[in-house]
Every structure is written in C-alpha cells, then in structure tokens.
Amino acid sequence: MGKSSQVAERLVSCSSPEAPARSNEYHAPEWLVGPAEWRAHKPGALIIGGDYKGLGTVRSLGRRKIPVWVLTGEHLIAGVSRYAQRRLIWPDTEGERQVEYLLRLGVQHNLRGWVLFPSGDETAATVARHHSVLRKQFRLTVPPWDVLQWAYDKRLTYRLAPMVGVDIPRTHTLAGRDEVARLDCAFPVVLKPAVKPQMNRFTAAKAWRVEDRQSLLERYDEACTMVDPGAVLVQELIPGGGQEQFSYAALCLEGRPLAALVARRTRQFPSDFGRSSTFVETVDRPEIEEAGRRLVSAIGFTGLVEVEFKRDPRDGLYKLLDINPRIWGWHTLGRRAGIDFSFLLWRVIQGESLPEKRGIAGVRWMRMSTDLAAAIAEIWRGRLSVGAYLRSLVSPVESAIFAADDPLPALLEVPLSVYMILKRHWI
C-alpha cells in the first residue's frame, strides 16, 4: 500500500539521529485555515454531536464570544448550553446525505468558512472521506481519509504500530469461521470491531470478553451479523481495569505535537471495557508520550487526537488499544492542565503560531453521573477503598458536565438520558 511506504519514510526521517532539529516554524494546511480570501471574515463553529464531548468544545469557544451552532442527534446536552447560539438536528442517515445536508446548511445560512468539529468516529470518518467537497465550504478539523484511516480502522492501526516500534496486544484478523475454530490462542480473549459503521450491540460494547472456544465461535457468529466478518478482531485480553489505562492526547500539525499531555483513565464505565472514562487524571509517563509521538508523527496527523494504551502487568509493556482522531470524552481536562485543546486548535485555524506546550500533571476530570457507579463497582470488587474514592474528589477536579456559568446541561443530563433510553426502546 502506497501510504505504508510513506509512513515508513516518515518514521525514518523522524527517528534518524542525523535528522536536523525541527524548526519552530510550521505551516498549517489550507483545509484547516481556509483559503486566503476567507481570512478577513470571522468564522463560527459547527459542532457535530450533542453529547458531553461536544459540550466541552461549545463552552471552550462560546466563552470567547465565538459563534457556535450544535448539530444534535440523540444526545442533546450540548445543544442546551447557554453558549450554543443555535441547535439543529443532525440527520440520522448515510454519509453522503449528511454531507449534502452540511453543504445545504452552509449555503442557506451563509456559513462559508465556518469550522466543522465532528465529535464521533463516524462523523469524523464522513468528513474525512468527503474532504475535497467539504473544504470548499468549511474549514475542517480532521485530516483527509488517507491519513485518518490509520486511526479509524484498527486493522491499519495495528499494522502501523509495530512499524514505529509501539507494542500491541496479540491481535488476529481472520478470514472466516473455520480460521476462528483453528485459532491457537490462550483464553480469555476479546472480540472487538475494527470499524464501527453502524451502532449496534457489538460496536457499542467496545469489546466482548470470551472465556472458551465454544463461546468464541458463538460470539463470533453473533458479531458477524452486525459487522462485516473481516472487521471482527480477536485480541488477547490484557488484565487490569482503568488504573492500567493511559492516554496520550495532543493537538498536532502534520505529525508535530503543539500541545500534549498524558493521562491515566483511572475509572471507566463499565469497569472492564469502558465505553467511556469517568475519572481521569494527568500524569507523567515518558513512555506513553514517546509512543504517542511516534504514532502521530508516522501518520502525519493534523488535528486533535487521543491515543489509548494499556499497561500489561504480565510484562510491564504499554500496549496500544485505540487512536481517536477527534475530540474525545475527557478533552476538557486539558483546560485545567493548561491546554484548552479546542481553543488552541481554534487559534491555529486563525493562523496563530503556538509554542510547543505540555500539560501539567496532577489535575483531575470527573463525570459524576457515571463515576459513582464505576466507583461502587470497584469498591465491591475490592479494587478501590472508600477513602481513596473520597480523596479523588478533592480539588482540582474538572467536571465533565457541570459548570457554574452554564448549569442547564447538568440539570438536564439525567432527564435527557432517561428520555434517550425510553426513545430507543419504546418510542
């Protein structure tokens, strides 16, 4: 694959001891900053996604008087923020129809030059796949598909990692059920989707734990009814919970981190294969930072990215799990750590030159509504004491949803969540 050789060449140029030191100068691509004729106009932002990830970006920009509109699907809390000037419905349809909707919206409301912030994997992939069309109307915050695919598709992600010297769990991509039946592996293992084109039980769960061969075949058959069989990965299970999971988060420009931090995703819900983090704290982990830098540099990534790792207690190695090439759940932790990711990206879009910056260690982020359930589960299993949980609540803690200057999203979080559940099952 042509892109594989480009990745290898980029790795050599980044890691060679003879390579010259990087200049402090950098040049943002036109799809990020827009053509020259757009520079005189003050743009606004379109946030695609109404959950708490989008809410963080709405507040980051809205507090600075930047016009923000929110395109909401089933999640609504970002749209009720005082900083959201307008809320519109994001169509639940195929990618091409969504692109047509965005272009039509831009023309109808004169949004030429506004900035698109996708907050989910599929919306980021849609923007990336239709980059050449969308960039004529909007500034974009995710790279084109030939770059983003290396983070979106785990088959490519796990191919890339060993090329750049990053450890991964033992992972198998299998041609069919017969290969699964013959697979030589130690149990338990996990099944996980390489891509998530549609939301269903398998893609929503993030991973399924499997204890034996018969269960593997049964769960594999079930997974194949929800995603393409070639997209079902069988992976070794790394023991341990959220306390063993770490992330490298960064704002990058063509593979160069401009602002970055390392965090431990200490608690998550559910506790074993968390669909979302509930308690995160910044830490110093040079090994994580180095591995994360090597990956984003090899890809040549531009935009916001979170790279997830898990420490394997059996050998002490930090192994790559995922790359999230868009705003992620706890990105607002960066504000308290000295790196407001969304606003820093906005400054780059406006043509500002930023010095490289690292977030401070020792600050925390919490989503209280789910963290309490995660903490109770950890206490029940004997992996967390009541005292340790109470100490984790001590300031400084960044709340995922509550904000004194914007209280409505927190007040409506539970009612809106109940409504969403009822709508999925009965309405």
Secondary structure, 3 states (H helix, E strand, C coil): CHHHHHHHHHHHHHHCCCCCCCCCCCCCCHHHHCCHHHCCCCCCEEEECCCHHHHHHHHHHHCCCCCEEEEECCCCHHHHCCCCCEEEECCCCCHHHHHHHHHHHHHHCCCCCCEEEECCHHHHHHHHHCHHHHCCCCEECCCCHHHHHHHHCHHHHHHHHHHCCCCCCCEEECCCHHHHHHCCCCCCEEEEECCCCCCCHHHHHCCEEECCHHHHHHHHHHHHCCCCHHHEEEEECCCCCHHHEEEEEEEEECCEEEEEEEEEEEEEECCCCCCEEEEEEEECCHHHHHHHHHHHHHHCCCEEEEEEEEECCCCCCEEEEEEECCCCCCCCHHHHCCCCHHHHHHHHHCCCCCCCEECCCCCEEECHHHHHHHHHHHHHCCCCCHHHHHHHCCCCEEECCCCCCCCHHHHHHHHHHHHHHHHHHCC
